[in-house]
Amino acid sequence: GDSRLVAGPSGLEGRLQLYHAGAGGEVCDDVCDASRYGPATACQQLGYGGGVFVGSYDAPSSTFLVDDVSCNGTERRIESCSHLPYGMENCFPTEGAGLRCSLYTEGATRLVDGATRNSGRGEVLHNNVWGTVCDDFLTATGTRQTNFLGVVCGQLGYVGLDGRRAPGSALRFDAVPDGTDPIWLDDLSCGGAEANLGLCTNPGWNVHNCSHAEDIGATCTP
C-alpha cells in the first residue's frame, strides 16, 4: 500500500506506483485523473500538501496493478480508495497516472490524529513548525464557528461548487488527542473567506492563554 512517484524531474512529480505483493505496480489514470480527492490523498500519503494529476507519464507496458481509482475524501492512503481488484484493468501504456504534488507553505492547515483524512486535530504551519489552535470563542455554535470551519475545510479542499464549506462540517473538542507542538493561534475570528487561518483576526502567533487540552479539531464533510 505504500506509494511512490517515479520517472519525474523531482520527488514532487512523476508516475504514481503502489507497492503490492513485493513490487511496485502501475496505477491507471481511468477515473483517477478525474477524482476530486485523489491528488490530495496520494500527495499527503507521501508527506506533501495538495496535488494535481498530469497526463504526461506513460507506463512502461500495458500491465497495470490498479485501475478505476476513485477517492471520496476520507482515505489516508491511495490504496484505501475504491478501485478494481488488483490486476483487473483495461488500460494502455499511455494511461499511466502522472502526479504533481505541492509543498506545505506558511499558513497551511492539516488535520492529524484522526481516523480519516477529513477529521482530526487542526494544526497550522508557521515558520516551518506545525502548531495547534485553541478553541477559545469557537465552542459555541454560531457564525464565528461556521466561519472558522469554512476557512479550515476550504483550505483542505472540502468545499462545494459554490465555494462554501461542505454541509455537515463540525468541530471536535474532547475527542481530539492533545497536541505537543506550539499553540500557534488563539481567540480566532474569521470572516469565512480568508485563504488561511493566519489571516483571521487573532492576537498574534504564539499569543494565547491555553493548554493543549483546548486544542481544537474538525471534521470536514466531503
C-alpha positions as a Markdown table, in Angstrom:
| # | Residue | x | y | z |
|---|---|---|---|---|
| 1 | Gly | 0.0 | 0.0 | 0.0 |
| 2 | Asp | 3.0 | 2.4 | 0.1 |
| 3 | Ser | 3.2 | 4.7 | -2.9 |
| 4 | Arg | 5.9 | 6.5 | -4.8 |
| 5 | Leu | 6.4 | 8.8 | -7.8 |
| 6 | Val | 8.8 | 7.6 | -10.4 |
| 7 | Ala | 10.3 | 8.9 | -13.7 |
| 8 | Gly | 9.7 | 12.5 | -12.9 |
| 9 | Pro | 12.0 | 15.5 | -12.5 |
| 10 | Ser | 11.9 | 15.6 | -8.7 |
| 11 | Gly | 10.3 | 13.8 | -5.8 |
| 12 | Leu | 7.3 | 16.1 | -6.2 |
| 13 | Glu | 6.3 | 14.8 | -9.6 |
| 14 | Gly | 6.2 | 11.5 | -11.5 |
| 15 | Arg | 4.2 | 8.4 | -12.4 |
| 16 | Leu | 2.3 | 7.0 | -9.4 |
| 17 | Gln | 3.0 | 3.5 | -8.3 |
| 18 | Leu | 1.7 | 1.3 | -5.5 |
| 19 | Tyr | 3.7 | -1.3 | -3.6 |
| 20 | His | 1.8 | -4.7 | -3.6 |
| 21 | Ala | 2.9 | -8.3 | -3.4 |
| 22 | Gly | 6.6 | -7.4 | -3.1 |
| 23 | Ala | 6.8 | -5.0 | -6.1 |
| 24 | Gly | 5.8 | -1.5 | -7.3 |
| 25 | Gly | 2.8 | -1.6 | -9.7 |
| 26 | Glu | 1.4 | 0.9 | -12.1 |
| 27 | Val | -1.7 | 2.9 | -11.5 |
| 28 | Cys | -4.1 | 3.6 | -14.5 |
| 29 | Asp | -5.5 | 7.0 | -14.9 |
| 30 | Asp | -9.0 | 5.8 | -15.6 |
| 31 | Val | -11.4 | 7.7 | -13.2 |
| 32 | Cys | -8.3 | 8.6 | -11.2 |
| 33 | Asp | -7.5 | 11.6 | -13.2 |
| 34 | Ala | -11.0 | 13.0 | -12.7 |
| 35 | Ser | -11.2 | 12.1 | -9.0 |
| 36 | Arg | -11.7 | 15.2 | -6.9 |
| 37 | Tyr | -9.8 | 13.9 | -3.9 |
| 38 | Gly | -7.3 | 11.6 | -5.5 |
| 39 | Pro | -4.4 | 14.0 | -5.9 |
| 40 | Ala | -4.6 | 15.2 | -2.3 |
| 41 | Thr | -4.9 | 11.7 | -0.9 |
| 42 | Ala | -1.9 | 10.5 | -2.9 |
| 43 | Cys | 0.3 | 13.5 | -2.2 |
| 44 | Gln | -0.5 | 13.7 | 1.5 |
| 45 | Gln | 0.4 | 10.0 | 1.8 |
| 46 | Leu | 3.8 | 11.0 | 0.5 |
| 47 | Gly | 4.1 | 13.8 | 3.1 |
| 48 | Tyr | 3.3 | 16.7 | 0.7 |
| 49 | Gly | 0.3 | 19.1 | 0.6 |
| 50 | Gly | -2.1 | 19.2 | -2.3 |
| 51 | Gly | -1.5 | 17.9 | -5.9 |
| 52 | Val | -2.8 | 17.6 | -9.4 |
| 53 | Phe | -2.8 | 14.8 | -11.9 |
| 54 | Val | -0.8 | 15.3 | -15.1 |
| 55 | Gly | -1.2 | 13.3 | -18.3 |
| 56 | Ser | 2.4 | 13.2 | -19.5 |
| 57 | Tyr | 3.7 | 10.0 | -17.8 |
| 58 | Asp | 3.3 | 6.8 | -19.9 |
| 59 | Ala | 3.7 | 3.5 | -18.2 |
| 60 | Pro | 6.4 | 1.1 | -19.5 |
| 61 | Ser | 3.9 | -1.5 | -20.5 |
| 62 | Ser | 0.2 | -2.2 | -20.7 |
| 63 | Thr | 0.3 | -4.2 | -17.4 |
| 64 | Phe | -1.3 | -2.2 | -14.5 |
| 65 | Leu | -1.8 | -3.1 | -10.9 |
| 66 | Val | -4.7 | -0.8 | -10.2 |
| 67 | Asp | -7.5 | 0.7 | -12.3 |
| 68 | Asp | -10.6 | 2.9 | -11.7 |
| 69 | Val | -9.2 | 4.5 | -8.5 |
| 70 | Ser | -11.8 | 6.9 | -7.0 |
| 71 | Cys | -11.3 | 8.6 | -3.7 |
| 72 | Asn | -14.1 | 10.1 | -1.6 |
| 73 | Gly | -12.0 | 12.4 | 0.6 |
| 74 | Thr | -11.8 | 10.4 | 3.8 |
| 75 | Glu | -9.0 | 8.0 | 2.8 |
| 76 | Arg | -5.5 | 8.5 | 4.3 |
| 77 | Arg | -3.8 | 6.2 | 1.7 |
| 78 | Ile | -4.5 | 5.8 | -2.0 |
| 79 | Glu | -4.9 | 2.0 | -1.7 |
| 80 | Ser | -7.9 | 2.7 | 0.5 |
| 81 | Cys | -9.7 | 4.5 | -2.3 |
| 82 | Ser | -12.3 | 2.5 | -4.3 |
| 83 | His | -10.6 | 0.6 | -7.1 |
| 84 | Leu | -11.0 | -2.6 | -9.2 |
| 85 | Pro | -9.4 | -5.8 | -7.7 |
| 86 | Tyr | -5.6 | -5.8 | -8.1 |
| 87 | Gly | -4.6 | -6.8 | -11.6 |
| 88 | Met | -8.0 | -6.2 | -13.1 |
| 89 | Glu | -7.7 | -3.4 | -15.7 |
| 90 | Asn | -8.3 | -2.4 | -19.3 |
| 91 | Cys | -5.5 | 0.2 | -19.8 |
| 92 | Phe | -2.9 | 1.1 | -22.3 |
| 93 | Pro | 0.7 | 2.4 | -21.6 |
| 94 | Thr | -0.4 | 6.0 | -22.4 |
| 95 | Glu | -2.7 | 5.8 | -19.3 |
| 96 | Gly | -0.1 | 5.9 | -16.6 |
| 97 | Ala | -1.3 | 8.2 | -13.7 |
| 98 | Gly | 1.1 | 11.2 | -13.5 |
| 99 | Leu | 1.0 | 13.3 | -10.3 |
| 100 | Arg | 2.5 | 16.7 | -9.4 |
| 101 | Cys | 2.5 | 17.4 | -5.6 |
| 102 | Ser | 3.0 | 20.7 | -3.8 |
| 103 | Leu | 4.9 | 21.5 | -0.6 |
| 104 | Tyr | 3.2 | 22.8 | 2.5 |
| 105 | Thr | 3.7 | 26.6 | 2.8 |
| 106 | Glu | 3.3 | 29.2 | 5.5 |
| 107 | Gly | -0.3 | 29.2 | 6.9 |
| 108 | Ala | -1.1 | 25.7 | 5.6 |
| 109 | Thr | -3.6 | 23.6 | 7.6 |
| 110 | Arg | -3.7 | 19.9 | 8.3 |
| 111 | Leu | -5.9 | 17.5 | 10.3 |
| 112 | Val | -3.9 | 14.9 | 12.3 |
| 113 | Asp | -4.5 | 12.0 | 14.7 |
| 114 | Gly | -8.0 | 11.4 | 13.3 |
| 115 | Ala | -9.4 | 8.2 | 11.9 |
| 116 | Thr | -9.8 | 9.7 | 8.5 |
| 117 | Arg | -8.1 | 12.3 | 6.3 |
| 118 | Asn | -11.0 | 14.7 | 6.7 |
| 119 | Ser | -11.0 | 14.6 | 10.5 |
| 120 | Gly | -8.6 | 15.2 | 13.4 |
| 121 | Arg | -6.8 | 17.9 | 15.4 |
| 122 | Gly | -6.4 | 21.1 | 13.5 |
| 123 | Glu | -2.8 | 22.3 | 13.0 |
| 124 | Val | -1.3 | 25.3 | 11.2 |
| 125 | Leu | 2.2 | 25.7 | 9.8 |
| 126 | His | 4.2 | 28.8 | 10.9 |
| 127 | Asn | 7.9 | 29.3 | 10.5 |
| 128 | Asn | 8.1 | 25.7 | 9.2 |
| 129 | Val | 6.7 | 24.4 | 12.5 |
| 130 | Trp | 3.3 | 22.8 | 12.9 |
| 131 | Gly | 1.3 | 24.1 | 15.9 |
| 132 | Thr | -2.2 | 23.8 | 17.3 |
| 133 | Val | -5.2 | 26.1 | 17.5 |
| 134 | Cys | -7.0 | 26.9 | 20.8 |
| 135 | Asp | -10.8 | 26.5 | 20.9 |
| 136 | Asp | -11.5 | 29.8 | 22.8 |
| 137 | Phe | -14.6 | 31.6 | 21.3 |
| 138 | Leu | -15.2 | 28.6 | 19.0 |
| 139 | Thr | -17.1 | 26.3 | 21.3 |
| 140 | Ala | -20.4 | 28.0 | 20.8 |
| 141 | Thr | -22.4 | 27.2 | 17.7 |
| 142 | Gly | -22.8 | 30.3 | 15.6 |
| 143 | Thr | -21.2 | 32.5 | 12.8 |
| 144 | Arg | -17.8 | 32.5 | 14.4 |
| 145 | Gln | -17.7 | 28.7 | 14.5 |
| 146 | Thr | -19.1 | 28.4 | 11.0 |
| 147 | Asn | -16.6 | 30.8 | 9.5 |
| 148 | Phe | -13.7 | 29.0 | 11.2 |
| 149 | Leu | -14.9 | 25.8 | 9.7 |
| 150 | Gly | -15.3 | 27.5 | 6.3 |
| 151 | Val | -11.6 | 28.5 | 6.3 |
| 152 | Val | -10.2 | 25.2 | 7.6 |
| 153 | Cys | -12.3 | 23.0 | 5.3 |
| 154 | Gly | -11.8 | 25.3 | 2.4 |
| 155 | Gln | -8.0 | 25.2 | 2.8 |
| 156 | Leu | -8.2 | 21.4 | 2.7 |
| 157 | Gly | -10.3 | 21.3 | -0.4 |
| 158 | Tyr | -13.6 | 20.3 | 1.2 |
| 159 | Val | -15.7 | 22.9 | -0.4 |
| 160 | Gly | -18.8 | 22.8 | -2.6 |
| 161 | Leu | -19.1 | 24.1 | -6.1 |
| 162 | Asp | -20.4 | 27.4 | -4.7 |
| 163 | Gly | -17.1 | 27.9 | -2.7 |
| 164 | Arg | -18.7 | 27.5 | 0.7 |
| 165 | Arg | -17.8 | 24.8 | 3.2 |
| 166 | Ala | -19.2 | 21.4 | 2.7 |
| 167 | Pro | -22.5 | 21.0 | 4.7 |
| 168 | Gly | -22.2 | 19.0 | 7.9 |
| 169 | Ser | -18.6 | 20.0 | 8.7 |
| 170 | Ala | -18.2 | 20.1 | 12.5 |
| 171 | Leu | -15.8 | 20.9 | 15.3 |
| 172 | Arg | -14.4 | 18.3 | 17.6 |
| 173 | Phe | -13.3 | 19.0 | 21.2 |
| 174 | Asp | -12.8 | 16.3 | 23.8 |
| 175 | Ala | -12.5 | 13.7 | 21.0 |
| 176 | Val | -9.3 | 15.3 | 19.7 |
| 177 | Pro | -6.0 | 14.0 | 21.1 |
| 178 | Asp | -3.9 | 16.7 | 22.7 |
| 179 | Gly | -1.1 | 18.1 | 20.7 |
| 180 | Thr | 2.5 | 18.6 | 21.7 |
| 181 | Asp | 3.6 | 21.3 | 19.3 |
| 182 | Pro | 3.4 | 25.1 | 20.0 |
| 183 | Ile | -0.1 | 26.6 | 20.4 |
| 184 | Trp | 0.1 | 29.0 | 17.5 |
| 185 | Leu | -3.3 | 30.6 | 17.4 |
| 186 | Asp | -6.0 | 31.7 | 19.9 |
| 187 | Asp | -9.1 | 33.9 | 20.0 |
| 188 | Leu | -9.7 | 33.5 | 16.3 |
| 189 | Ser | -12.4 | 35.4 | 14.5 |
| 190 | Cys | -12.7 | 34.5 | 10.8 |
| 191 | Gly | -14.8 | 36.2 | 8.2 |
| 192 | Gly | -15.0 | 33.0 | 6.3 |
| 193 | Ala | -13.3 | 34.0 | 3.1 |
| 194 | Glu | -9.7 | 34.1 | 4.4 |
| 195 | Ala | -7.1 | 32.0 | 2.4 |
| 196 | Asn | -5.7 | 30.6 | 5.7 |
| 197 | Leu | -6.2 | 30.7 | 9.4 |
| 198 | Gly | -3.3 | 33.1 | 10.0 |
| 199 | Leu | -5.3 | 35.8 | 8.2 |
| 200 | Cys | -8.2 | 35.5 | 10.6 |
| 201 | Thr | -8.3 | 38.2 | 13.3 |
| 202 | Asn | -6.1 | 37.0 | 16.2 |
| 203 | Pro | -3.8 | 38.4 | 18.9 |
| 204 | Gly | -0.7 | 37.1 | 17.2 |
| 205 | Trp | 1.3 | 33.9 | 16.7 |
| 206 | Asn | 2.0 | 32.0 | 19.9 |
| 207 | Val | 0.0 | 34.6 | 21.9 |
| 208 | His | -2.5 | 32.6 | 24.0 |
| 209 | Asn | -3.8 | 31.6 | 27.4 |
| 210 | Cys | -4.5 | 27.9 | 26.6 |
| 211 | Ser | -3.3 | 24.4 | 27.3 |
| 212 | His | -3.3 | 21.6 | 24.8 |
| 213 | Ala | -6.4 | 20.3 | 26.4 |
| 214 | Glu | -8.1 | 23.1 | 24.5 |
| 215 | Asp | -6.7 | 22.1 | 21.1 |
| 216 | Ile | -9.5 | 22.2 | 18.5 |
| 217 | Gly | -10.3 | 19.6 | 15.9 |
| 218 | Ala | -12.6 | 19.5 | 12.9 |
| 219 | Thr | -14.4 | 17.0 | 10.7 |
| 220 | Cys | -14.9 | 18.3 | 7.2 |
| 221 | Thr | -17.7 | 16.7 | 5.1 |
| 222 | Pro | -16.6 | 15.9 | 1.5 |
